[in-house]
Amino acid sequence: MACSSPRLILWLGNSELIEETKKDFWARVDDLLDVDFAKISTADIVNKLVTSHSLAINSNINIIKTKNNLVNRINLYSLEKMDTNLHCGGGLFYEFSIEQLGDMIPFVSRKIQTIGYFGVMEEEIKQFITEHTPKGIDRFVPIGEALDFSPIWDGYNFLYEFTRTVDVKS
């Protein structure tokens, strides 16, 4: 469960488009898992069950029935009270629907470093950053590129951070 492991899927758009997209996305995930998947340990299965039930006790959520125990989905009804520490990995996904990027602001904190995106234009992301100046989020990357390394990482320019500048004045 590295920092680049997905925990929350934000579905962006109107409810009709989102429902259609969810069905397609999760069907494709199920197809992939049918063909090739890593074994999930009994401990992971129990951890997902405990996490799901803890959330159900403490939050207003909907546990979505899935085909098997490889993927577990939890629909959130609010981002504001989401406990980001209560996540065990192992194929557990929180889901929330938003109509515009600005709707994710209640969720954003310094703990949110990377947002993977698909189907969102770069200009929309730049506009979101300009309008909302989120207190978290160090990078936006296309899905599948969360582990791609660059000189800018978690908001820091490594070349600047790890080099010394000698200043000579006359």
Backbone as a chain_set.jsonl record, in Angstrom:
{"seq": "MACSSPRLILWLGNSELIEETKKDFWARVDDLLDVDFAKISTADIVNKLVTSHSLAINSNINIIKTKNNLVNRINLYSLEKMDTNLHCGGGLFYEFSIEQLGDMIPFVSRKIQTIGYFGVMEEEIKQFITEHTPKGIDRFVPIGEALDFSPIWDGYNFLYEFTRTVDVKS", "coords": {"N": [[0.831, -1.179, 0.0], [1.565, 1.439, -1.086], [2.27, 5.004, -1.225], [1.244, 5.734, -3.614], [-0.833, 4.077, -4.119], [-4.145, 3.537, -5.127], [-6.939, 4.784, -3.349], [-9.31, 6.158, -3.224], [-11.851, 6.622, -5.555], [-12.886, 9.137, -7.522], [-15.715, 9.95, -9.173], [-16.469, 11.815, -11.94], [-18.847, 14.018, -13.228], [-22.217, 14.021, -14.651], [-24.942, 12.243, -13.043], [-26.043, 10.168, -14.639], [-24.071, 9.636, -16.617], [-21.983, 8.914, -14.911], [-22.958, 6.537, -13.669], [-23.107, 4.814, -15.883], [-20.404, 4.76, -16.63], [-19.207, 3.665, -14.33], [-20.275, 1.031, -14.355], [-19.101, 0.012, -16.704], [-16.326, 0.343, -16.11], [-15.93, -1.244, -13.705], [-16.72, -3.738, -14.652], [-14.701, -4.243, -16.49], [-12.515, -4.336, -14.743], [-13.217, -6.62, -13.249], [-13.078, -8.528, -15.332], [-10.321, -8.486, -15.887], [-9.32, -9.401, -13.44], [-10.357, -11.958, -13.418], [-8.755, -13.221, -15.259], [-6.051, -12.736, -14.529], [-4.725, -12.431, -11.442], [-3.321, -11.442, -8.328], [-2.994, -13.517, -5.512], [-5.123, -12.934, -2.801], [-4.619, -12.531, 0.554], [-5.948, -14.253, 3.434], [-5.876, -12.636, 5.629], [-5.973, -10.082, 4.445], [-8.552, -10.149, 3.383], [-10.104, -10.324, 5.725], [-9.296, -7.925, 6.945], [-10.379, -6.065, 5.133], [-13.08, -6.553, 5.506], [-13.411, -5.868, 8.235], [-12.656, -3.147, 8.111], [-14.626, -2.134, 6.351], [-16.959, -2.606, 7.867], [-16.411, -1.101, 10.149], [-16.435, 1.45, 9.057], [-19.116, 1.506, 8.29], [-20.35, 1.575, 10.755], [-19.5, 4.002, 11.822], [-19.879, 5.973, 9.883], [-21.835, 7.435, 7.204], [-22.344, 5.375, 4.788], [-22.357, 3.21, 1.88], [-22.015, -0.127, 1.391], [-21.001, -1.701, -1.398], [-22.186, -4.439, -3.151], [-20.09, -6.891, -4.511], [-18.66, -8.942, -7.127], [-16.837, -10.817, -6.136], [-14.423, -11.393, -3.494], [-12.156, -10.044, -4.183], [-12.168, -7.405, -4.958], [-13.401, -4.747, -3.134], [-15.95, -2.443, -2.638], [-16.829, 0.767, -1.52], [-19.307, 3.058, -1.25], [-19.271, 6.419, -0.669], [-21.124, 8.932, 1.033], [-20.431, 11.412, 1.693], [-17.6, 13.529, 1.558], [-16.508, 15.068, 3.471], [-16.378, 14.028, 6.107], [-14.807, 11.834, 5.871], [-12.673, 9.306, 6.965], [-9.499, 9.235, 6.323], [-7.463, 7.701, 7.289], [-8.516, 5.258, 7.846], [-8.159, 2.804, 6.111], [-7.35, -0.121, 4.44], [-6.179, -1.172, 2.192], [-5.501, -3.801, -0.187], [-7.384, -4.145, -2.224], [-9.574, -2.636, -1.581], [-11.806, -0.062, -2.224], [-12.806, 3.264, -2.006], [-15.54, 5.2, -3.122], [-16.824, 8.098, -4.711], [-19.065, 10.489, -6.009], [-18.782, 13.387, -8.024], [-19.712, 16.57, -9.375], [-18.138, 18.559, -10.397], [-14.636, 19.45, -10.431], [-13.997, 21.096, -8.247], [-15.643, 20.168, -6.238], [-14.269, 18.324, -4.776], [-12.806, 19.553, -2.834], [-13.49, 19.534, 0.032], [-12.318, 17.156, 0.833], [-9.629, 17.324, 0.352], [-6.39, 17.448, 1.693], [-3.18, 17.935, 3.292], [-2.322, 15.359, 3.295], [-3.015, 14.233, 0.904], [-1.287, 13.505, -1.806], [-0.925, 12.724, -4.514], [-2.925, 12.807, -7.394], [-4.42, 10.697, -9.576], [-5.603, 10.783, -12.867], [-8.168, 10.47, -15.387], [-9.633, 11.167, -18.445], [-9.993, 13.847, -17.98], [-9.342, 17.122, -18.913], [-6.198, 18.793, -19.24], [-6.282, 21.582, -18.998], [-8.602, 21.944, -17.467], [-7.754, 20.958, -15.014], [-5.688, 22.741, -14.379], [-7.202, 25.083, -14.151], [-8.803, 24.397, -11.946], [-6.802, 24.246, -9.927], [-5.904, 26.904, -9.925], [-8.253, 28.309, -9.209], [-8.981, 27.192, -6.713], [-6.739, 26.73, -5.12], [-5.671, 24.314, -3.72], [-4.921, 22.911, -0.491], [-3.505, 20.618, -0.343], [-2.341, 18.039, -2.496], [0.144, 17.443, -4.578], [0.762, 16.641, -7.099], [-0.723, 15.983, -10.265], [-1.381, 13.252, -12.218], [-1.638, 11.255, -15.188], [-3.685, 8.293, -15.092], [-1.969, 5.361, -14.229], [0.539, 6.417, -14.214], [1.449, 7.054, -11.712], [3.689, 6.167, -10.338], [5.789, 7.063, -11.84], [8.848, 8.603, -11.891], [10.173, 11.888, -11.333], [12.122, 14.966, -11.409], [10.649, 16.708, -9.826], [8.951, 15.962, -6.961], [6.419, 15.07, -4.783], [5.889, 17.764, -4.413], [8.367, 18.935, -4.141], [11.387, 20.161, -5.539], [13.801, 18.141, -6.327], [16.43, 18.503, -7.328], [17.005, 21.096, -6.55], [16.605, 20.891, -3.76], [18.559, 19.035, -2.947], [21.013, 20.075, -3.567], [23.713, 22.331, -3.076], [24.064, 25.787, -2.932], [26.514, 28.064, -3.61], [27.191, 31.265, -2.717], [28.756, 34.041, -3.953], [29.734, 37.204, -3.306], [30.604, 40.478, -4.384]], "CA": [[0.0, 0.0, 0.0], [2.43, 2.611, -1.229], [1.535, 6.276, -1.269], [0.611, 5.873, -4.927], [-1.925, 3.107, -4.23], [-5.446, 4.219, -5.125], [-7.837, 4.545, -2.224], [-10.589, 6.792, -3.514], [-12.165, 6.914, -6.95], [-13.847, 10.218, -7.68], [-16.395, 9.886, -10.459], [-16.754, 13.199, -12.307], [-19.843, 14.207, -14.276], [-23.609, 13.906, -14.21], [-25.211, 10.922, -12.466], [-26.272, 9.173, -15.694], [-22.76, 9.306, -17.167], [-21.215, 8.228, -13.869], [-23.455, 5.153, -13.515], [-22.687, 4.097, -17.086], [-18.951, 4.608, -16.561], [-18.922, 2.718, -13.245], [-20.577, -0.329, -14.824], [-18.066, -0.361, -17.666], [-15.036, 0.258, -15.417], [-15.85, -2.388, -12.796], [-16.789, -4.957, -15.475], [-13.341, -4.436, -17.027], [-11.666, -4.766, -13.623], [-13.568, -8.022, -12.997], [-12.52, -9.342, -16.426], [-8.873, -8.59, -15.668], [-9.077, -10.228, -12.266], [-10.676, -13.339, -13.783], [-7.64, -13.737, -16.05], [-4.764, -12.649, -13.851], [-4.759, -11.669, -10.209], [-2.488, -11.929, -7.234], [-3.787, -14.075, -4.42], [-5.358, -12.052, -1.668], [-4.508, -13.341, 1.769], [-7.091, -14.283, 4.342], [-5.751, -11.428, 6.472], [-6.477, -8.943, 3.665], [-10.009, -10.287, 3.294], [-10.641, -9.961, 7.041], [-9.057, -6.483, 7.133], [-11.361, -5.317, 4.342], [-14.37, -6.731, 6.175], [-13.387, -5.049, 9.454], [-12.649, -1.744, 7.699], [-15.956, -1.819, 5.814], [-17.945, -2.575, 8.95], [-16.087, 0.051, 10.995], [-16.965, 2.618, 8.351], [-20.582, 1.448, 8.338], [-20.758, 1.953, 12.109], [-19.136, 5.384, 12.136], [-20.123, 6.916, 8.785], [-22.948, 7.17, 6.312], [-21.763, 4.778, 3.585], [-23.05, 2.074, 1.291], [-21.088, -1.172, 0.957], [-21.518, -2.178, -2.677], [-21.965, -5.871, -3.366], [-19.205, -7.157, -5.636], [-18.65, -10.305, -7.667], [-16.031, -11.677, -5.271], [-13.75, -10.651, -2.44], [-10.919, -9.452, -4.685], [-12.408, -5.966, -4.937], [-14.479, -4.315, -2.256], [-16.287, -1.06, -2.967], [-17.612, 1.495, -0.532], [-19.815, 4.332, -1.743], [-19.335, 7.448, 0.366], [-22.147, 9.942, 0.818], [-19.819, 12.701, 2.0], [-16.138, 13.522, 1.656], [-16.098, 15.908, 4.588], [-16.103, 13.278, 7.331], [-14.131, 10.595, 5.523], [-11.463, 9.021, 7.73], [-8.511, 8.76, 5.355], [-6.58, 6.728, 7.938], [-9.209, 3.979, 7.915], [-8.073, 2.155, 4.809], [-6.438, -1.253, 4.622], [-5.638, -1.653, 0.917], [-5.955, -5.148, -0.522], [-8.513, -4.151, -3.144], [-10.677, -1.843, -1.031], [-11.913, 1.224, -2.916], [-13.855, 4.218, -1.685], [-16.044, 5.869, -4.323], [-17.656, 9.274, -4.465], [-19.385, 11.175, -7.258], [-18.752, 14.846, -7.991], [-20.128, 17.176, -10.647], [-17.028, 19.39, -10.867], [-13.423, 19.199, -9.658], [-14.048, 21.85, -7.0], [-16.409, 19.427, -5.23], [-13.389, 17.463, -3.966], [-12.091, 20.392, -1.866], [-13.625, 19.109, 1.435], [-11.501, 15.971, 1.053], [-8.215, 17.618, 0.118], [-5.551, 17.847, 2.824], [-1.761, 17.72, 3.002], [-2.091, 13.923, 3.139], [-3.281, 13.873, -0.483], [-0.119, 13.926, -2.573], [-1.042, 12.465, -5.944], [-4.231, 12.517, -7.982], [-4.378, 10.092, -10.902], [-6.825, 11.194, -13.554], [-8.477, 9.943, -16.714], [-10.788, 11.82, -19.048], [-10.065, 15.245, -17.579], [-8.392, 17.899, -19.698], [-5.167, 19.489, -18.467], [-6.759, 22.947, -18.723], [-9.555, 21.869, -16.357], [-6.977, 20.768, -13.788], [-5.024, 24.021, -14.105], [-8.237, 26.018, -13.691], [-9.143, 23.965, -10.587], [-5.708, 24.653, -9.037], [-5.912, 28.372, -9.861], [-9.453, 28.785, -8.506], [-9.164, 26.656, -5.359], [-5.456, 26.641, -4.432], [-5.845, 23.253, -2.715], [-3.856, 22.853, 0.507], [-2.782, 19.377, -0.567], [-2.149, 17.656, -3.891], [1.424, 17.879, -5.118], [0.849, 16.342, -8.524], [-1.795, 15.332, -11.02], [-0.756, 12.427, -13.248], [-2.578, 10.331, -15.826], [-3.762, 6.954, -14.499], [-0.886, 4.497, -14.676], [1.833, 7.108, -14.121], [1.653, 7.502, -10.334], [5.031, 5.816, -9.875], [6.815, 7.645, -12.703], [9.663, 9.537, -11.109], [10.65, 13.09, -12.003], [12.84, 15.816, -10.454], [9.667, 17.287, -8.901], [8.291, 14.847, -6.29], [5.693, 15.496, -3.591], [5.956, 19.21, -4.288], [9.738, 19.403, -3.948], [12.324, 20.045, -6.642], [14.931, 17.437, -5.73], [17.706, 19.096, -7.716], [17.179, 22.266, -5.693], [16.665, 20.47, -2.36], [19.744, 18.236, -2.655], [22.247, 20.726, -3.994], [24.095, 23.497, -2.29], [24.404, 26.942, -3.753], [27.531, 28.923, -3.006], [26.954, 32.642, -3.129], [29.964, 34.869, -3.849], [29.375, 38.604, -3.553], [31.781, 41.352, -4.453]], "C": [[0.879, 1.247, 0.0], [1.589, 3.871, -1.317], [0.844, 6.485, -2.609], [-0.531, 4.875, -5.13], [-3.264, 3.829, -4.178], [-6.301, 3.805, -3.936], [-9.244, 5.03, -2.529], [-10.713, 7.007, -5.01], [-13.232, 7.999, -6.944], [-14.417, 10.121, -9.083], [-16.875, 11.28, -10.784], [-17.765, 13.265, -13.438], [-21.254, 14.139, -13.73], [-23.888, 12.455, -13.815], [-25.412, 9.835, -13.517], [-24.944, 8.698, -16.295], [-21.928, 8.509, -16.164], [-21.662, 6.784, -13.724], [-23.023, 4.278, -14.69], [-21.185, 3.778, -17.03], [-18.556, 3.613, -15.479], [-19.142, 1.28, -13.71], [-19.497, -0.825, -15.767], [-16.72, -0.584, -16.964], [-14.928, -1.007, -14.569], [-15.983, -3.714, -13.547], [-15.407, -5.264, -16.048], [-12.381, -4.897, -15.94], [-11.941, -6.24, -13.321], [-12.996, -8.943, -14.068], [-11.017, -9.537, -16.253], [-8.557, -9.514, -14.5], [-9.395, -11.695, -12.53], [-9.496, -13.999, -14.486], [-6.358, -13.803, -15.238], [-4.894, -11.803, -12.592], [-3.809, -12.288, -9.198], [-3.414, -12.465, -6.149], [-3.936, -13.048, -3.314], [-5.385, -12.932, -0.423], [-5.799, -13.282, 2.582], [-7.071, -13.043, 5.23], [-6.28, -10.2, 5.738], [-8.001, -8.975, 3.581], [-10.664, -9.868, 4.614], [-10.464, -8.463, 7.298], [-10.069, -5.651, 6.356], [-12.744, -5.4, 4.984], [-14.458, -5.845, 7.421], [-13.438, -3.565, 9.104], [-14.028, -1.324, 7.203], [-16.986, -1.684, 6.925], [-17.679, -1.422, 9.918], [-16.611, 1.333, 10.362], [-18.484, 2.658, 8.432], [-21.102, 1.871, 9.711], [-20.594, 3.451, 12.325], [-19.5, 6.407, 11.066], [-21.358, 6.505, 7.998], [-22.377, 6.692, 4.978], [-22.681, 3.692, 3.052], [-21.983, 1.075, 0.843], [-21.703, -1.807, -0.284], [-21.176, -3.649, -2.846], [-21.124, -6.059, -4.624], [-19.22, -8.639, -5.982], [-17.913, -11.282, -6.752], [-15.339, -10.809, -4.232], [-12.432, -10.04, -2.894], [-10.998, -7.933, -4.652], [-13.585, -5.704, -4.013], [-14.689, -2.824, -2.471], [-17.161, -0.463, -1.879], [-18.008, 2.838, -1.129], [-19.946, 5.285, -0.563], [-20.439, 8.438, 0.018], [-21.633, 11.343, 1.129], [-18.305, 12.528, 2.023], [-15.673, 14.233, 2.917], [-15.708, 15.118, 5.832], [-15.377, 11.968, 7.048], [-12.833, 10.448, 6.322], [-10.439, 8.403, 6.778], [-7.544, 7.756, 5.966], [-7.202, 5.34, 7.973], [-9.276, 3.368, 6.512], [-7.026, 1.065, 4.916], [-5.82, -1.76, 3.325], [-6.259, -2.986, 0.536], [-7.136, -5.213, -1.466], [-9.741, -3.451, -2.615], [-10.667, -0.479, -1.708], [-13.082, 2.025, -2.369], [-14.257, 4.876, -2.995], [-16.927, 7.037, -3.911], [-17.876, 9.979, -5.799], [-19.383, 12.676, -7.051], [-19.159, 15.375, -9.364], [-19.03, 18.042, -11.249], [-15.833, 19.164, -9.941], [-13.43, 19.911, -8.306], [-14.797, 21.14, -5.882], [-15.53, 18.522, -4.372], [-12.667, 18.238, -2.867], [-12.291, 19.938, -0.411], [-12.727, 17.913, 1.799], [-10.005, 16.283, 1.042], [-7.528, 18.088, 1.399], [-4.1, 17.624, 2.423], [-1.446, 16.229, 2.827], [-2.284, 13.458, 1.694], [-2.142, 14.405, -1.335], [-0.35, 13.829, -4.077], [-2.484, 12.186, -6.321], [-3.962, 11.923, -9.357], [-5.677, 10.445, -11.598], [-6.941, 10.525, -14.926], [-9.699, 10.695, -17.216], [-10.98, 13.272, -18.635], [-8.983, 15.991, -18.352], [-7.423, 18.65, -18.777], [-5.605, 20.903, -18.093], [-7.745, 22.976, -17.564], [-8.815, 21.754, -15.026], [-6.286, 22.072, -13.407], [-6.013, 25.054, -13.583], [-8.644, 25.692, -12.259], [-8.081, 24.439, -9.595], [-5.714, 26.168, -8.845], [-7.081, 28.882, -9.019], [-9.486, 28.381, -7.034], [-7.89, 26.62, -4.52], [-5.515, 25.578, -3.34], [-4.639, 23.149, -1.782], [-3.062, 21.547, 0.442], [-2.587, 19.208, -2.063], [-0.866, 18.278, -4.446], [1.551, 17.595, -6.604], [-0.439, 15.698, -9.024], [-1.101, 14.543, -12.121], [-1.817, 11.551, -13.913], [-2.545, 8.964, -15.122], [-2.648, 6.093, -15.094], [0.486, 5.137, -14.562], [2.156, 7.577, -12.703], [3.057, 7.202, -9.822], [6.14, 6.354, -10.774], [7.55, 8.733, -11.927], [10.078, 10.724, -11.967], [11.393, 13.94, -10.968], [11.914, 16.531, -9.46], [8.897, 16.124, -8.293], [7.683, 15.35, -4.988], [5.859, 17.0, -3.325], [7.352, 19.78, -4.099], [10.554, 19.187, -5.215], [13.599, 19.436, -6.068], [16.277, 18.045, -6.101], [18.014, 20.321, -6.856], [17.395, 21.834, -4.241], [17.982, 19.776, -2.001], [21.057, 18.839, -3.153], [22.488, 21.956, -3.132], [24.478, 24.609, -3.247], [25.407, 27.801, -2.99], [27.359, 30.317, -3.579], [28.239, 33.447, -2.912], [29.563, 36.286, -4.229], [30.651, 39.438, -3.627], [31.446, 42.749, -3.957]], "O": [[0.917, 2.001, 0.972], [0.368, 3.819, -1.462], [-0.048, 7.326, -2.722], [-1.131, 4.835, -6.204], [-3.496, 4.644, -3.285], [-6.37, 2.63, -3.573], [-10.234, 4.405, -2.147], [-9.794, 7.513, -5.655], [-14.333, 7.807, -6.428], [-13.681, 10.202, -10.066], [-17.611, 11.879, -9.999], [-17.574, 12.647, -14.486], [-21.473, 14.19, -12.519], [-23.155, 11.548, -14.208], [-24.996, 8.696, -13.31], [-24.725, 7.497, -16.46], [-21.252, 7.547, -16.53], [-20.821, 5.888, -13.662], [-22.619, 3.13, -14.5], [-20.762, 2.665, -17.345], [-17.658, 2.798, -15.691], [-18.296, 0.415, -13.485], [-19.03, -1.957, -15.642], [-16.055, -1.592, -17.203], [-13.96, -1.758, -14.689], [-15.412, -4.717, -13.119], [-14.994, -6.423, -16.084], [-11.529, -5.751, -16.183], [-11.007, -7.024, -13.155], [-12.485, -10.018, -13.753], [-10.504, -10.639, -16.455], [-7.626, -10.316, -14.572], [-8.778, -12.58, -11.937], [-9.265, -15.198, -14.326], [-5.658, -14.815, -15.258], [-5.143, -10.6, -12.667], [-3.538, -13.489, -9.216], [-4.49, -11.917, -5.91], [-2.975, -12.374, -2.944], [-6.086, -13.942, -0.368], [-6.618, -12.377, 2.424], [-8.116, -12.473, 5.542], [-6.959, -9.366, 6.336], [-8.657, -7.939, 3.697], [-11.66, -9.144, 4.616], [-11.372, -7.807, 7.809], [-10.563, -4.643, 6.862], [-13.488, -4.419, 4.998], [-15.458, -5.159, 7.633], [-14.179, -2.807, 9.728], [-14.538, -0.274, 7.594], [-17.793, -0.754, 6.921], [-18.62, -0.83, 10.447], [-17.161, 2.195, 11.047], [-19.071, 3.723, 8.621], [-22.177, 2.46, 9.813], [-21.446, 4.094, 12.939], [-19.432, 7.608, 11.328], [-21.852, 5.383, 8.113], [-21.976, 7.5, 4.141], [-23.656, 3.309, 3.697], [-21.141, 1.401, 0.006], [-22.79, -2.38, -0.227], [-20.021, -4.051, -2.702], [-21.404, -5.468, -5.667], [-19.724, -9.469, -5.227], [-18.319, -12.436, -6.61], [-15.64, -9.621, -4.108], [-11.662, -9.562, -2.06], [-10.013, -7.257, -4.353], [-14.625, -6.357, -4.101], [-13.737, -2.044, -2.486], [-18.097, -1.092, -1.386], [-17.152, 3.653, -1.472], [-20.639, 4.998, 0.412], [-20.661, 8.745, -1.154], [-22.311, 12.337, 0.865], [-17.798, 11.496, 2.461], [-14.552, 14.013, 3.375], [-14.785, 15.515, 6.542], [-15.34, 11.085, 7.905], [-12.003, 11.357, 6.348], [-10.499, 7.213, 6.466], [-6.87, 7.03, 5.236], [-6.488, 4.347, 8.115], [-10.303, 3.415, 5.836], [-5.932, 1.301, 5.428], [-5.014, -2.69, 3.355], [-7.403, -3.27, 0.889], [-7.83, -6.229, -1.513], [-10.839, -3.645, -3.138], [-9.631, 0.184, -1.759], [-14.205, 1.527, -2.279], [-13.422, 5.086, -3.875], [-17.662, 6.984, -2.925], [-16.964, 10.053, -6.624], [-19.9, 13.184, -6.057], [-18.971, 14.707, -10.381], [-18.986, 18.241, -12.463], [-16.001, 18.735, -8.8], [-12.918, 19.374, -7.324], [-14.615, 21.465, -4.709], [-15.986, 18.005, -3.352], [-11.981, 17.632, -2.045], [-11.317, 19.955, 0.341], [-12.424, 17.705, 2.974], [-9.214, 15.573, 1.663], [-8.004, 18.989, 2.091], [-3.83, 17.166, 1.313], [-0.407, 15.881, 2.266], [-1.774, 12.407, 1.307], [-2.038, 15.611, -1.562], [-0.009, 14.746, -4.824], [-3.179, 11.424, -5.648], [-3.347, 12.567, -10.207], [-6.742, 10.408, -10.981], [-5.958, 10.085, -15.522], [-10.685, 10.843, -16.495], [-12.023, 13.862, -18.914], [-7.842, 15.536, -18.431], [-7.789, 19.08, -17.683], [-5.325, 21.367, -16.988], [-7.738, 23.913, -16.765], [-9.201, 22.374, -14.035], [-6.299, 22.464, -12.24], [-5.693, 25.816, -12.67], [-8.813, 26.597, -11.442], [-8.417, 24.975, -8.539], [-5.547, 26.655, -7.727], [-6.909, 29.788, -8.204], [-9.967, 29.144, -6.196], [-7.976, 26.487, -3.299], [-5.421, 25.904, -2.157], [-3.493, 23.279, -2.211], [-2.043, 21.41, 1.119], [-2.669, 20.183, -2.809], [-0.807, 19.472, -4.739], [2.348, 18.228, -7.296], [-1.13, 14.978, -8.303], [-0.313, 15.107, -12.881], [-2.786, 11.152, -13.268], [-1.503, 8.54, -14.621], [-2.418, 6.099, -16.303], [1.497, 4.472, -14.788], [3.042, 8.41, -12.515], [3.561, 7.917, -8.957], [7.317, 6.123, -10.499], [6.941, 9.654, -11.384], [10.306, 10.589, -13.169], [11.304, 13.664, -9.771], [12.35, 16.916, -8.375], [8.252, 15.37, -9.021], [8.365, 15.986, -4.184], [5.955, 17.441, -2.18], [7.505, 20.988, -3.915], [10.429, 18.159, -5.88], [14.38, 20.119, -5.406], [17.178, 18.095, -5.264], [19.165, 20.545, -6.481], [18.279, 22.361, -3.567], [18.468, 19.913, -0.878], [22.09, 18.17, -3.154], [21.567, 22.526, -2.546], [25.143, 24.374, -4.255], [25.156, 28.208, -1.856], [27.381, 30.507, -4.795], [28.744, 33.515, -1.791], [29.106, 36.532, -5.345], [31.654, 39.115, -2.99], [32.313, 43.623, -3.941]]}, "num_chains": 1, "name": "protein.A"}
